[in-house]
Structure formats: structure tokens, C-alpha cells
Amino acid sequence: MTPRTLFVDDGDLAHTHRVERVIHPGRKHAENPVLAREAPWEEKLICGGTVRHEEGGYRMWYQSYGRRTYLNLYATSADGIAR
């Protein structure tokens, strides 16, 4: 299988040759949602986070609204699904 790379904008492709833009539709996991509220300060999850595969696992930075302020949160997972 050919590795996939997410190009965020056209600037990343502007000076690249022999590259094809392919959009792969997202798929929901069967056990959706895989991220759920666990702590009192996570009153309202804003799951538009960034997920990265790093050091043999997955890291996610996301936001929550709680205690009358926005919070930056961090989650890790070995497989990207289970905690």
C-alpha cells in the first residue's frame, strides 16, 4: 500500500511535480465515538483536534469548553482508538 500524506493547502503542492491529488472519504469507527468526556472540566468537547502518529502511538490535541473558559487538552493512544 502506498503511504498517504495529508496536504493541508495548495501551497504544499505548488512546486511538486508528478503528484496526484486524491481525496479519501472519512469513515466512522464502529464503536464511535472513540473519545468521550471523562473529567469534570470537559463540559463540552470540541473535537476538531489534531491527531498525529508519533513514537509508535497516536497523540491528539483538542479543545473543550468548561469552567467558563476554553481548554487545550491532550490524549494519547497506542492504536488511535483505545486509551
C-alpha positions as CSV (number, residue, x, y, z in Angstrom):
1,M,0.0,0.0,0.0
2,T,1.3,3.4,-0.9
3,P,1.7,5.7,2.1
4,R,-0.7,8.6,2.3
5,T,0.1,12.2,3.2
6,L,-2.3,14.9,4.0
7,F,-1.5,18.2,2.2
8,V,-3.2,21.0,4.1
9,D,-3.3,23.5,1.3
10,D,-2.4,24.1,-2.3
11,G,0.9,25.8,-1.3
12,D,2.3,22.4,-0.4
13,L,1.6,21.2,-3.9
14,A,2.6,24.3,-5.8
15,H,6.2,23.2,-6.6
16,T,5.7,19.5,-6.6
17,H,5.9,17.5,-9.8
18,R,4.1,14.3,-10.8
19,V,1.8,14.4,-7.8
20,E,-1.9,13.4,-7.9
21,R,-4.5,14.9,-5.5
22,V,-6.6,12.0,-4.2
23,I,-9.3,12.7,-1.6
24,H,-10.2,9.7,0.6
25,P,-13.5,9.9,2.3
26,G,-13.6,9.6,6.1
27,R,-15.0,6.5,7.8
28,K,-16.6,6.4,11.2
29,H,-15.3,3.7,13.6
30,A,-17.9,1.0,14.5
31,E,-17.5,2.0,18.2
32,N,-18.0,5.7,17.5
33,P,-17.4,7.9,19.5
34,V,-14.0,6.8,20.4
35,L,-13.3,9.9,22.5
36,A,-15.7,10.7,25.3
37,R,-15.9,13.1,28.2
38,E,-14.1,11.7,31.3
39,A,-13.3,14.7,33.5
40,P,-15.4,17.5,35.1
41,W,-13.6,20.2,33.1
42,E,-14.6,18.6,29.8
43,E,-18.1,20.0,29.9
44,K,-18.3,20.4,26.1
45,L,-15.8,18.7,23.9
46,I,-14.8,20.5,20.7
47,C,-13.4,17.6,18.7
48,G,-11.8,19.3,15.8
49,G,-8.4,18.3,17.1
50,T,-5.1,17.4,15.5
51,V,-4.1,13.7,15.6
52,R,-0.5,12.7,14.8
53,H,1.1,9.3,14.6
54,E,4.3,9.7,16.6
55,E,6.7,7.4,18.5
56,G,4.7,4.2,17.9
57,G,1.4,5.7,19.1
58,Y,-1.1,8.4,18.4
59,R,-1.3,11.9,20.1
60,M,-4.3,14.2,19.9
61,W,-4.6,17.8,20.8
62,Y,-8.2,19.1,21.1
63,Q,-10.3,21.6,22.9
64,S,-13.0,21.7,25.5
65,Y,-15.2,24.4,26.9
66,G,-15.5,24.1,30.6
67,R,-15.5,26.2,33.8
68,R,-16.3,29.3,31.6
69,T,-13.2,29.0,29.6
70,Y,-11.7,27.2,26.6
71,L,-9.2,24.5,27.5
72,N,-6.5,22.8,25.3
73,L,-6.4,19.1,26.0
74,Y,-4.1,16.2,25.1
75,A,-4.9,12.5,24.7
76,T,-2.7,9.5,23.8
77,S,-3.5,6.1,22.3
78,A,-1.4,3.1,21.2
79,D,-3.7,2.3,18.3
80,G,-5.6,5.5,17.7
81,I,-8.8,4.0,19.1
82,A,-8.4,2.7,22.7
83,R,-7.0,4.7,25.5
